């Protein structure tokens, strides 16, 4: 079965950096789009960043563009999200997902189905 496991979350001060990772198994890693969503307290899950396996194109939410960088290690089947210049609004649970990149804008979790796989999330808290 497909399994996605996030790690690396924690507490960081505003302006700081954090790198989180997603290890995967049960599928052909480089044939899937893979990316990150996040869910702030009391908010809906939103797309953060995604990378396509086919052409290497990426998607970044406007709120993180220029601050976050997504990358993939296709040897060890690990996806990373490097987060720099973190802001309090970046706080939330970050989820790894196979949701195709084109679905990130305007994403609604209710539209997620059996073909989409999710990790359990890792908590990132940006605070003094």
N, CA, C and O atoms as a DFTB+ gen file, in Angstrom:
512 C
 N C O
     1  1       0.827      -1.167       0.000
     2  2       0.000       0.000       0.000
     3  2       0.882       1.246       0.000
     4  3       2.047       1.207       0.397
     5  1       0.300       2.339      -0.451
     6  2       1.005       3.608      -0.463
     7  2       1.078       4.158       0.949
     8  3       0.090       4.159       1.683
     9  1       2.258       4.622       1.319
    10  2       2.444       5.229       2.627
    11  2       3.304       6.472       2.496
    12  3       4.357       6.453       1.859
    13  1       2.845       7.543       3.100
    14  2       3.566       8.803       3.130
    15  2       3.728       9.207       4.586
    16  3       2.760       9.217       5.346
    17  1       4.946       9.539       4.970
    18  2       5.231       9.887       6.356
    19  2       6.034      11.170       6.404
    20  3       7.144      11.245       5.877
    21  1       5.459      12.183       7.043
    22  2       6.125      13.464       7.187
    23  2       6.950      13.498       8.467
    24  3       6.653      12.796       9.434
    25  1       7.979      14.317       8.458
    26  2       8.785      14.519       9.645
    27  2       9.500      15.859       9.545
    28  3       9.571      16.458       8.472
    29  1      10.022      16.318      10.662
    30  2      10.829      17.516      10.676
    31  2      10.147      18.767      11.175
    32  3      10.780      19.820      11.265
    33  1       8.878      18.679      11.500
    34  2       8.184      19.839      12.018
    35  2       8.679      20.204      13.404
    36  3       9.373      19.426      14.059
    37  1       8.316      21.390      13.837
    38  2       8.727      21.849      15.145
    39  2       8.435      23.311      15.338
    40  3       7.703      23.927      14.563
    41  1       9.016      23.857      16.377
    42  2       8.846      25.267      16.719
    43  2      10.014      26.073      16.175
    44  3      11.175      25.713      16.372
    45  1       9.703      27.159      15.493
    46  2      10.730      28.022      14.939
    47  2      10.295      29.475      15.082
    48  3       9.104      29.781      15.015
    49  1      11.252      30.359      15.277
    50  2      10.950      31.773      15.417
    51  2      10.680      32.423      14.063
    52  3      11.192      31.961      13.044
    53  1       9.886      33.485      14.041
    54  2       9.696      34.212      12.789
    55  2      11.028      34.620      12.181
    56  3      11.933      35.069      12.883
    57  1      11.135      34.460      10.878
    58  2      12.373      34.743      10.187
    59  2      13.313      33.562      10.114
    60  3      14.312      33.599       9.395
    61  1      13.004      32.525      10.847
    62  2      13.838      31.344      10.858
    63  2      13.549      30.406       9.711
    64  3      12.723      30.692       8.844
    65  1      14.241      29.283       9.718
    66  2      14.115      28.300       8.655
    67  2      13.853      26.917       9.222
    68  3      14.196      26.612      10.364
    69  1      13.243      26.105       8.403
    70  2      12.955      24.729       8.778
    71  2      12.856      23.905       7.508
    72  3      12.362      24.378       6.484
    73  1      13.321      22.687       7.579
    74  2      13.219      21.770       6.448
    75  2      12.467      20.527       6.887
    76  3      12.897      19.815       7.794
    77  1      11.349      20.276       6.240
    78  2      10.557      19.096       6.550
    79  2      10.662      18.100       5.399
    80  3      10.994      18.461       4.270
    81  1      10.375      16.855       5.711
    82  2      10.540      15.817       4.714
    83  2       9.342      14.883       4.687
    84  3       8.560      14.807       5.635
    85  1       9.224      14.183       3.581
    86  2       8.178      13.187       3.387
    87  2       8.823      11.956       2.787
    88  3       9.325      11.992       1.664
    89  1       8.808      10.872       3.534
    90  2       9.286       9.605       3.009
    91  2       8.101       8.831       2.457
    92  3       6.997       8.892       2.999
    93  1       8.336       8.108       1.384
    94  2       7.245       7.435       0.704
    95  2       7.599       5.993       0.386
    96  3       8.769       5.628       0.269
    97  1       6.565       5.189       0.250
    98  2       6.724       3.800      -0.139
    99  2       5.424       3.308      -0.761
   100  3       4.369       3.916      -0.579
   101  1       5.507       2.212      -1.492
   102  2       4.315       1.600      -2.051
   103  2       3.905       2.091      -3.422
   104  3       2.874       1.665      -3.943
   105  1       4.678       2.971      -4.016
   106  2       4.389       3.432      -5.364
   107  2       5.685       3.827      -6.051
   108  3       6.732       3.964      -5.417
   109  1       5.591       4.006      -7.355
   110  2       6.762       4.427      -8.111
   111  2       6.926       5.919      -7.920
   112  3       6.218       6.722      -8.527
   113  1       7.857       6.271      -7.080
   114  2       8.003       7.629      -6.585
   115  2       8.072       8.671      -7.698
   116  3       7.357       9.673      -7.653
   117  1       8.911       8.448      -8.677
   118  2       9.140       9.466      -9.695
   119  2       8.061       9.512     -10.773
   120  3       8.167      10.308     -11.706
   121  1       7.037       8.689     -10.670
   122  2       5.911       8.735     -11.606
   123  2       4.730       9.523     -11.052
   124  3       3.737       9.717     -11.752
   125  1       4.821       9.969      -9.836
   126  2       3.738      10.687      -9.182
   127  2       4.085      12.152      -8.985
   128  3       5.227      12.511      -8.698
   129  1       3.069      12.985      -9.146
   130  2       3.178      14.327      -8.605
   131  2       3.224      14.198      -7.085
   132  3       2.583      13.322      -6.505
   133  1       3.977      15.068      -6.462
   134  2       4.122      15.003      -5.011
   135  2       4.282      16.417      -4.480
   136  3       5.007      17.232      -5.049
   137  1       3.604      16.689      -3.397
   138  2       3.696      18.036      -2.871
   139  2       3.201      18.159      -1.451
   140  3       2.953      17.174      -0.754
   141  1       3.066      19.416      -1.049
   142  2       2.745      19.752       0.326
   143  2       1.486      20.589       0.429
   144  3       1.287      21.542      -0.324
   145  1       0.652      20.220       1.364
   146  2      -0.472      21.032       1.804
   147  2      -0.230      21.423       3.251
   148  3       0.626      20.851       3.926
   149  1      -0.984      22.391       3.714
   150  2      -0.937      22.734       5.123
   151  2      -2.314      23.138       5.592
   152  3      -3.159      23.569       4.807
   153  1      -2.521      22.991       6.873
   154  2      -3.790      23.357       7.470
   155  2      -3.528      24.103       8.770
   156  3      -3.038      23.537       9.748
   157  1      -3.863      25.374       8.756
   158  2      -3.726      26.200       9.942
   159  2      -4.903      25.940      10.877
   160  3      -5.955      25.481      10.431
   161  1      -4.739      26.224      12.157
   162  2      -5.841      26.028      13.098
   163  2      -7.101      26.758      12.665
   164  3      -7.072      27.965      12.424
   165  1      -8.194      26.038      12.568
   166  2      -9.464      26.621      12.191
   167  2      -9.612      26.939      10.719
   168  3     -10.613      27.531      10.314
   169  1      -8.636      26.559       9.909
   170  2      -8.662      26.852       8.483
   171  2      -8.779      25.576       7.662
   172  3      -8.576      24.471       8.166
   173  1      -9.110      25.752       6.381
   174  2      -9.151      24.626       5.456
   175  2      -7.748      24.272       4.996
   176  3      -6.837      25.100       5.020
   177  1      -7.597      23.047       4.585
   178  2      -6.331      22.604       4.036
   179  2      -6.070      23.305       2.709
   180  3      -6.956      23.385       1.858
   181  1      -4.854      23.813       2.537
   182  2      -4.519      24.545       1.336
   183  2      -3.234      24.021       0.717
   184  3      -2.343      23.529       1.411
   185  1      -3.158      24.138      -0.595
   186  2      -1.957      23.726      -1.294
   187  2      -0.825      24.699      -1.061
   188  3      -1.024      25.914      -1.090
   189  1       0.361      24.170      -0.831
   190  2       1.544      24.976      -0.556
   191  2       2.535      24.911      -1.706
   192  3       2.927      25.939      -2.260
   193  1       2.934      23.707      -2.058
   194  2       3.917      23.524      -3.117
   195  2       3.787      22.131      -3.694
   196  3       3.434      21.184      -2.991
   197  1       4.075      22.014      -4.976
   198  2       3.945      20.732      -5.654
   199  2       4.978      20.631      -6.756
   200  3       5.361      21.633      -7.359
   201  1       5.418      19.432      -7.009
   202  2       6.325      19.180      -8.120
   203  2       5.795      18.021      -8.952
   204  3       5.369      17.000      -8.412
   205  1       5.824      18.188     -10.265
   206  2       5.347      17.165     -11.178
   207  2       6.475      16.209     -11.524
   208  3       7.613      16.624     -11.746
   209  1       6.147      14.932     -11.568
   210  2       7.154      13.938     -11.902
   211  2       7.482      13.917     -13.386
   212  3       8.579      13.512     -13.772
   213  1       6.542      14.351     -14.225
   214  2       6.695      14.238     -15.665
   215  2       7.672      15.252     -16.256
   216  3       8.605      14.878     -16.966
   217  1       7.459      16.523     -15.966
   218  2       8.285      17.558     -16.578
   219  2       9.065      18.401     -15.576
   220  3       9.786      19.321     -15.962
   221  1       8.923      18.091     -14.302
   222  2       9.654      18.816     -13.282
   223  2       9.112      20.179     -12.940
   224  3       9.732      20.916     -12.173
   225  1       7.967      20.531     -13.493
   226  2       7.385      21.824     -13.184
   227  2       6.925      21.861     -11.732
   228  3       6.653      20.826     -11.123
   229  1       6.846      23.057     -11.197
   230  2       6.479      23.226      -9.793
   231  2       5.357      24.231      -9.645
   232  3       5.122      25.072     -10.513
   233  1       4.683      24.118      -8.536
   234  2       3.663      25.069      -8.149
   235  2       3.968      25.553      -6.744
   236  3       4.321      24.767      -5.865
   237  1       3.827      26.851      -6.544
   238  2       3.940      27.433      -5.220
   239  2       2.770      28.365      -4.980
   240  3       2.402      29.159      -5.845
   241  1       2.202      28.261      -3.816
   242  2       1.195      29.230      -3.430
   243  2       1.831      30.615      -3.366
   244  3       2.999      30.753      -3.002
   245  1       1.063      31.627      -3.719
   246  2       1.590      32.989      -3.718
   247  2       2.149      33.370      -2.353
   248  3       3.115      34.128      -2.261
   249  1       1.551      32.854      -1.313
   250  2       1.946      33.226       0.035
   251  2       3.329      32.705       0.427
   252  3       3.936      33.211       1.372
   253  1       3.828      31.701      -0.290
   254  2       5.121      31.116       0.061
   255  2       6.156      31.274      -1.035
   256  3       7.323      30.938      -0.833
   257  1       5.757      31.776      -2.181
   258  2       6.667      31.917      -3.311
   259  2       7.858      32.794      -2.938
   260  3       7.699      33.887      -2.393
   261  1       9.034      32.302      -3.238
   262  2      10.250      33.013      -2.910
   263  2      10.805      32.680      -1.551
   264  3      11.945      33.032      -1.247
   265  1      10.028      32.009      -0.722
   266  2      10.464      31.634       0.618
   267  2      10.597      30.128       0.795
   268  3      11.446      29.663       1.556
   269  1       9.768      29.369       0.101
   270  2       9.770      27.913       0.215
   271  2      10.329      27.294      -1.057
   272  3      10.151      27.827      -2.153
   273  1      10.999      26.175      -0.899
   274  2      11.534      25.449      -2.033
   275  2      11.241      23.966      -1.883
   276  3      11.577      23.359      -0.865
   277  1      10.615      23.386      -2.895
   278  2      10.301      21.966      -2.871
   279  2      11.354      21.213      -3.670
   280  3      11.836      21.700      -4.693
   281  1      11.703      20.036      -3.201
   282  2      12.678      19.211      -3.895
   283  2      12.381      17.743      -3.649
   284  3      11.658      17.381      -2.722
   285  1      12.955      16.908      -4.500
   286  2      12.744      15.467      -4.400
   287  2      14.058      14.724      -4.520
   288  3      14.912      15.061      -5.341
   289  1      14.202      13.719      -3.696
   290  2      15.311      12.790      -3.781
   291  2      14.743      11.504      -4.363
   292  3      14.117      10.723      -3.647
   293  1      14.954      11.280      -5.640
   294  2      14.373      10.129      -6.315
   295  2      15.128       8.834      -6.056
   296  3      14.681       7.762      -6.465
   297  1      16.255       8.924      -5.388
   298  2      17.001       7.725      -5.021
   299  2      16.423       7.118      -3.750
   300  3      16.180       5.913      -3.680
   301  1      16.208       7.955      -2.756
   302  2      15.708       7.484      -1.467
   303  2      14.210       7.720      -1.286
   304  3      13.675       7.465      -0.207
   305  1      13.533       8.199      -2.313
   306  2      12.090       8.437      -2.269
   307  2      11.698       9.380      -1.138
   308  3      10.822       9.079      -0.326
   309  1      12.359      10.512      -1.107
   310  2      12.086      11.516      -0.089
   311  2      11.795      12.851      -0.759
   312  3      12.499      13.262      -1.681
   313  1      10.769      13.509      -0.294
   314  2      10.449      14.858      -0.741
   315  2      10.699      15.823       0.402
   316  3      10.418      15.520       1.562
   317  1      11.229      16.988       0.061
   318  2      11.556      17.988       1.066
   319  2      10.823      19.296       0.797
   320  3      10.447      19.606      -0.333
   321  1      10.638      20.030       1.847
   322  2      10.188      21.402       1.736
   323  2      11.098      22.258       2.600
   324  3      11.051      22.193       3.828
   325  1      11.922      23.055       1.947
   326  2      12.780      23.990       2.642
   327  2      12.007      25.278       2.848
   328  3      11.578      25.912       1.883
   329  1      11.831      25.662       4.087
   330  2      11.052      26.837       4.432
   331  2      11.967      27.879       5.050
   332  3      12.565      27.651       6.102
   333  1      12.071      29.017       4.393
   334  2      12.919      30.105       4.857
   335  2      12.073      31.332       5.168
   336  3      10.950      31.474       4.682
   337  1      12.630      32.207       5.980
   338  2      11.945      33.442       6.354
   339  2      10.514      33.165       6.797
   340  3       9.562      33.773       6.308
   341  1      10.392      32.250       7.717
   342  2       9.074      31.820       8.166
   343  2       8.316      32.928       8.874
   344  3       8.895      33.775       9.555
   345  1       7.022      32.897       8.694
   346  2       6.116      33.870       9.277
   347  2       5.103      33.156      10.161
   348  3       4.845      31.968       9.968
   349  1       4.526      33.862      11.126
   350  2       3.513      33.223      11.975
   351  2       2.369      32.591      11.184
   352  3       1.822      31.570      11.601
   353  1       2.002      33.186      10.050
   354  2       0.922      32.639       9.234
   355  2       1.293      31.322       8.561
   356  3       0.432      30.654       7.988
   357  1       2.556      30.950       8.626
   358  2       2.975      29.659       8.094
   359  2       2.666      28.520       9.051
   360  3       2.821      27.351       8.697
   361  1       2.237      28.847      10.239
   362  2       1.920      27.839      11.238
   363  2       0.810      26.915      10.753
   364  3      -0.188      27.368      10.191
   365  1       0.990      25.638      10.971
   366  2      -0.029      24.680      10.602
   367  2       0.528      23.278      10.537
   368  3       1.726      23.057      10.715
   369  1      -0.347      22.347      10.282
   370  2       0.058      20.973      10.048
   371  2       0.340      20.814       8.564
   372  3      -0.514      21.112       7.729
   373  1       1.514      20.355       8.242
   374  2       1.925      20.183       6.856
   375  2       1.773      18.731       6.445
   376  3       2.262      17.821       7.114
   377  1       1.085      18.536       5.331
   378  2       0.779      17.207       4.836
   379  2       1.452      16.941       3.503
   380  3       1.484      17.802       2.624
   381  1       1.975      15.771       3.368
   382  2       2.498      15.281       2.111
   383  2       1.358      14.616       1.341
   384  3       0.520      13.937       1.934
   385  1       1.325      14.810       0.011
   386  2       0.227      14.271      -0.764
   387  2       0.625      13.980      -2.201
   388  3       1.560      14.576      -2.735
   389  1      -0.101      13.050      -2.821
   390  2       0.064      12.745      -4.234
   391  2      -0.955      13.477      -5.114
   392  3      -1.047      13.197      -6.309
   393  1      -1.702      14.389      -4.551
   394  2      -2.658      15.171      -5.335
   395  2      -1.937      15.842      -6.495
   396  3      -0.912      16.489      -6.283
   397  1      -2.449      15.703      -7.723
   398  2      -1.794      16.334      -8.874
   399  2      -1.671      17.842      -8.696
   400  3      -2.531      18.483      -8.092
   401  1      -0.594      18.394      -9.230
   402  2      -0.290      19.793      -9.006
   403  2      -1.382      20.734      -9.512
   404  3      -1.627      21.776      -8.902
   405  1      -2.032      20.386     -10.604
   406  2      -3.030      21.294     -11.165
   407  2      -4.245      21.454     -10.266
   408  3      -5.042      22.373     -10.458
   409  1      -4.393      20.587      -9.306
   410  2      -5.524      20.677      -8.382
   411  2      -5.226      21.534      -7.153
   412  3      -6.113      21.761      -6.330
   413  1      -4.001      22.008      -7.023
   414  2      -3.647      22.774      -5.826
   415  2      -4.398      24.092      -5.714
   416  3      -4.955      24.383      -4.655
   417  1      -4.432      24.909      -6.783
   418  2      -5.197      26.160      -6.670
   419  2      -6.680      25.874      -6.456
   420  3      -7.270      25.084      -7.193
   421  1      -7.271      26.493      -5.477
   422  2      -8.681      26.309      -5.189
   423  2      -9.031      24.935      -4.663
   424  3     -10.175      24.496      -4.785
   425  1      -8.065      24.254      -4.083
   426  2      -8.287      22.908      -3.591
   427  2      -9.294      22.875      -2.452
   428  3      -9.292      23.730      -1.567
   429  1     -10.152      21.864      -2.498
   430  2     -11.080      21.582      -1.407
   431  2     -10.875      20.138      -0.993
   432  3     -10.922      19.226      -1.818
   433  1     -10.649      19.946       0.282
   434  2     -10.370      18.616       0.779
   435  2     -11.530      17.654       0.527
   436  3     -11.322      16.447       0.407
   437  1     -12.731      18.178       0.449
   438  2     -13.895      17.341       0.187
   439  2     -13.821      16.669      -1.181
   440  3     -14.476      15.652      -1.410
   441  1     -13.027      17.233      -2.088
   442  2     -12.869      16.667      -3.419
   443  2     -11.805      15.582      -3.464
   444  3     -11.620      14.932      -4.493
   445  1     -11.115      15.387      -2.370
   446  2     -10.090      14.364      -2.303
   447  2     -10.740      12.987      -2.267
   448  3     -11.727      12.776      -1.562
   449  1     -10.183      12.054      -3.029
   450  2     -10.754      10.730      -3.106
   451  2      -9.740       9.639      -2.855
   452  3      -8.625       9.884      -2.393
   453  1     -10.157       8.426      -3.171
   454  2      -9.324       7.261      -2.906
   455  2      -8.036       7.258      -3.713
   456  3      -7.055       6.623      -3.325
   457  1      -8.037       7.965      -4.833
   458  2      -6.844       8.026      -5.669
   459  2      -5.785       8.973      -5.117
   460  3      -4.647       8.978      -5.586
   461  1      -6.157       9.769      -4.129
   462  2      -5.229      10.697      -3.495
   463  2      -4.720      10.101      -2.189
   464  3      -5.484       9.554      -1.394
   465  1      -3.422      10.220      -1.988
   466  2      -2.820       9.687      -0.775
   467  2      -2.250      10.809       0.069
   468  3      -1.741      11.806      -0.443
   469  1      -2.349      10.622       1.371
   470  2      -1.947      11.644       2.325
   471  2      -1.140      11.052       3.467
   472  3      -1.369       9.920       3.893
   473  1      -0.198      11.835       3.948
   474  2       0.446      11.495       5.195
   475  2      -0.392      11.990       6.353
   476  3      -1.451      12.586       6.161
   477  1       0.089      11.741       7.547
   478  2      -0.641      12.152       8.747
   479  2      -0.305      13.571       9.179
   480  3      -0.994      14.140      10.026
   481  1       0.730      14.140       8.614
   482  2       1.069      15.522       8.878
   483  2       2.168      15.700       9.906
   484  3       2.401      14.843      10.758
   485  1       2.834      16.835       9.801
   486  2       3.819      17.243      10.790
   487  2       3.557      18.706      11.137
   488  3       3.334      19.531      10.252
   489  1       3.587      19.014      12.411
   490  2       3.205      20.344      12.878
   491  2       4.374      21.310      12.822
   492  3       5.458      21.038      13.337
   493  1       4.126      22.443      12.186
   494  2       5.089      23.536      12.138
   495  2       4.485      24.725      12.872
   496  3       3.402      25.194      12.524
   497  1       5.180      25.201      13.872
   498  2       4.713      26.342      14.646
   499  2       5.737      27.459      14.552
   500  3       6.898      27.286      14.924
   501  1       5.298      28.601      14.054
   502  2       6.169      29.766      13.913
   503  2       5.732      30.787      14.952
   504  3       4.663      31.388      14.840
   505  1       6.558      30.971      15.944
   506  2       6.198      31.840      17.057
   507  2       7.450      32.244      17.808
   508  3       8.464      31.546      17.791
   509  1       7.354      33.406      18.476
   510  2       8.442      33.820      19.356
   511  2       8.543      32.893      20.541
   512  3       9.405      33.080      21.399
